[in-house]
Amino acid sequence: MDESPRFVAEDVEVGCIPRELLMERSGLELMRDLLAGKLPPPPISRTLNFALTAADDGMVEFRGVPLFDHYNPAGIVHGGWASTLLDSALGASVNTKVPVGFGHTTIEFKVNLVRPITVDTGEVVARGTVTHFGRTTAISEATLKTLDGKLLAMGVETCAIFPLASRS
């Protein structure tokens, strides 16, 4: 049995943020609600074994542990695992700046994979920060590092910012 730490246990309810909350709360408020356990973690967190661990204005942090389940045929963690943690940090950092009634979506993102990741890598930290937040676009950058600070991957992302249409 794999004894790696699990960030979201099998018996924990997972889910998505209800649309009505997106119309009532800012992105930072929602990120803080996720941290406080007032909202369930998203399903991807359990699948890829990572979780939001910090959120502030323009900054978020995720932590995760790679599992054997994340390996590719070459015997290392698939680049998509690192990319997903980075995309989560990149997008969530932008989300902390989004006002009530607005949303965001990724337009494009780029990832540089610096070192191979294996189950022996242990816990990693993805930290995302906003470098630009405008009326219609935002840019963020993120790093994925080991707990002792070794760079594993880095990324940049551009997001569209838009008003959410209310449903009647």
Secondary structure, DSSP 8 states (H G I E B T S, - for coil): ------SS-TTS------HHHHTTS-HHHHHHHHHHTSS---HHHHHHTEEEEEEETTEEEEEE---GGGB-TTSSB-HHHHHHHHHHHHHHHHHTT--TTEEEEEEEEEEEE-S---GGG--EEEEEEEEEE-SSEEEEEEEEEETT--EEEEEEEEEEEEE-----
